[in-house]
Each structure stands twice: as C-alpha cells, then as structure tokens.
C-alpha cells in the first residue's frame, strides 16, 4: 500500500490511506463515479464501439505495466495484482479505466526463500477468480506470484471486453481442467452486436489486432506471453492513430446509459474525505 500511496498513475485508483475497525481493515481510495467495467460490459443499452474497447484495453495495460515496474530499486521484485477482472477495473465519468482492488496483490520474487514462503503460507490459497486465473495458477494456487499471471488475466479480460460476455462455465472443475490443458474460447465465434456492426475497415482492423493481443496474452506457457510494457506500447500506438472525435462521441453515448454516481453529504451518510488524515491513516477525531 505504501508504494501505491507514494506513486501516482492515471490508470491506477489513487490510495489515500487506510482505516481500521474491529476485525477489519479498509482502504480509503478515490471515488470513481462510472462504476466498474463489468457493469458496463453487461449493460445492453451501452454501445461500446471498437475504438472505445481499444481505449479501455490501453488504459488497463498502462495501469498493469506501471505496477509491474513500480519497484525499480529491485528488479527481482515486482508487484503482481493477482486478481485482474472487469469488476476490479473502475471507471471515471468519461470512461477512463483505473485498476483497483489490490487486496490480492503480491510481491513477485525470484528468490528461493520468498518462493518457499509463498508456497508454505498456510493452508488456504491466495484469493483469485478462476475464470481469469492463469493455468499454472489454477494447477498450483500456491505458486510464486508472477507478472505473467496478470498478463494471462489481462488476455481473458480483453476477451470479455470484445465478447461482452464471459466464457460459458457449466462446471468449475471441468473448466479448470480444460484451461490447464490449453483450451480457450474461440475468438472467431465472438458474436457481433447488431448495434455495433462495423462498416469501417479501420474498426475491423482494431478488432483483429485486439484478438491477436488476446491470443498472445493467454498462452498456456508463461514464457510465451508478452510483458505488459510491450502490450501497452502496441495498444497505445494503435490508439494514437484513431480519430479523437470518434472516441469522444463513443464516450458520450456510453455515459448517457450509465448511472453516474457522485455521492453527496446530503444524500449519503458518509464521512467527507477532507476529514481523512493520510499521514496518520485515520479520520479526524469524533468522525
């Protein structure tokens, strides 16, 4: 948490501090009025164009590449989010993405001592969402955290963005076994939303490139997956080629169908953030 407090990035939810209660601990973070990405993808009234899907992917890639390279003083240690999924990506009013919920985050290290500590850390495996978890993590939930795990999760998340739905799971055990053996959703079977059928060749090219990114990221062998810096640069370069006016139009259409939630003291029984003391990690006395 200290690393996240001391560092800032536009695609990472800002962490102001923490506050403790009996038997629980809570983080104080910035409010993102657009809700989470999962709600947007399931909103049938929201038309998410290919260029907006590209910007969403680019935002998340930038956030992940940032945390993967946050600990520059020791390149053998990297922060791994460990639970990348649409529900852990929050949205601003203008549909910019911010990676959030670092409750499952771990330090990836190549040292043998740390690896043993992770493997032998209790009887309960670290929390994860199995649909987005890398095959090696499904096979061994106590495996040493690696940035490659997040890369796989990003690939599955990007598939969800493209398909606007999750892979169909009838049985968890069967699904996990199939993923470990290399089975993945068929990218060619992603159904076209009738409201977003593309006639623009550029939009078709965006979808083609995003599918190739998905395919590279969800490789079974971790060593064959790209790092997030490479993914970030590829997506950002493609985004830079797009018409900014088209992006703005897409954002306005989506925002019109979202319940933007901006809390107020009058309508919500909340403590004003101004009363939080970041240096002490507490609220003002009496609050």
Secondary structure, DSSP 8 states (H G I E B T S, - for coil): -HHHHH---TTB--EEEEEEETTEEEEEE---TT-BHHHHHH-TT----HHHHHHHHHHHHHHHHHHHT--TT-TTEEEE-----GGGEEE-TT--EEE---TT-EEEE--HHHHHHHHTS-SS-----GGGS-HHHHH-TTS---HHHHHHHHHHHHHHHHHTS----S-HHHHHHHHHTT----GGG----GGG----HHHHHHHHHHHHHHHHHT-SSGGGS--HHHHHHHHHHHHHTS-HHHHHHHHHHHHTTS------TTTS----GGGEETTTTEE-TT-
